[in-house]
Amino acid sequence: MEYVAVLVPSLVVGLLFWFAMKSIFNADKSERQAEARAQAEADAKAAGHGPVSNN
């Protein structure tokens, strides 16, 4: 039973680190996708395929 008491803190810290890294990578992926969509829309507008207001 003492082995469990020794290993549990390391496992908990490892799981916390894993969840933190997973959330960081998911946020980065979502940000990259949003940036790509915004860039594609800007490119489409610049090419004249979208509504462009040149006032």
C-alpha positions as CSV (number, residue, x, y, z in Angstrom):
1,M,0.0,0.0,0.0
2,E,2.9,2.3,0.6
3,Y,3.8,2.0,-3.1
4,V,0.5,3.6,-4.0
5,A,1.1,6.4,-1.6
6,V,4.4,7.1,-3.2
7,L,3.2,6.9,-6.8
8,V,-0.1,8.8,-6.5
9,P,1.4,12.3,-6.2
10,S,3.6,11.8,-9.3
11,L,0.6,10.4,-11.3
12,V,-1.6,13.4,-10.3
13,V,1.1,15.9,-11.3
14,G,1.6,14.0,-14.6
15,L,-2.1,14.1,-15.3
16,L,-2.3,17.8,-14.5
17,F,0.6,18.5,-16.8
18,W,-1.0,16.3,-19.6
19,F,-4.4,18.2,-19.3
20,A,-2.6,21.5,-19.3
21,M,-0.6,20.7,-22.4
22,K,-3.6,19.2,-24.2
23,S,-5.6,22.4,-23.6
24,I,-2.7,24.6,-24.8
25,F,-2.3,22.6,-28.0
26,N,-6.1,22.6,-28.6
27,A,-6.3,26.3,-28.1
28,D,-3.3,26.8,-30.5
29,K,-5.0,24.6,-33.1
30,S,-8.2,26.5,-32.9
31,E,-6.4,29.8,-33.1
32,R,-4.5,28.6,-36.2
33,Q,-7.8,27.5,-37.8
34,A,-9.4,30.9,-37.1
35,E,-6.4,32.7,-38.5
36,A,-6.4,30.6,-41.6
37,R,-10.2,31.4,-42.1
38,A,-9.6,35.1,-41.6
39,Q,-6.7,35.1,-44.0
40,A,-8.7,33.2,-46.6
41,E,-11.5,35.7,-46.4
42,A,-9.1,38.6,-46.7
43,D,-7.5,37.0,-49.7
44,A,-10.9,36.4,-51.3
45,K,-11.9,40.0,-50.7
46,A,-8.6,41.2,-52.1
47,A,-9.0,39.1,-55.2
48,G,-12.5,40.6,-55.8
49,H,-14.5,37.4,-55.0
50,G,-16.3,38.9,-52.0
51,P,-18.1,42.1,-51.2
52,V,-15.5,44.9,-51.3
53,S,-16.3,48.5,-50.3
54,N,-13.8,50.9,-51.7
55,N,-15.3,54.2,-50.4
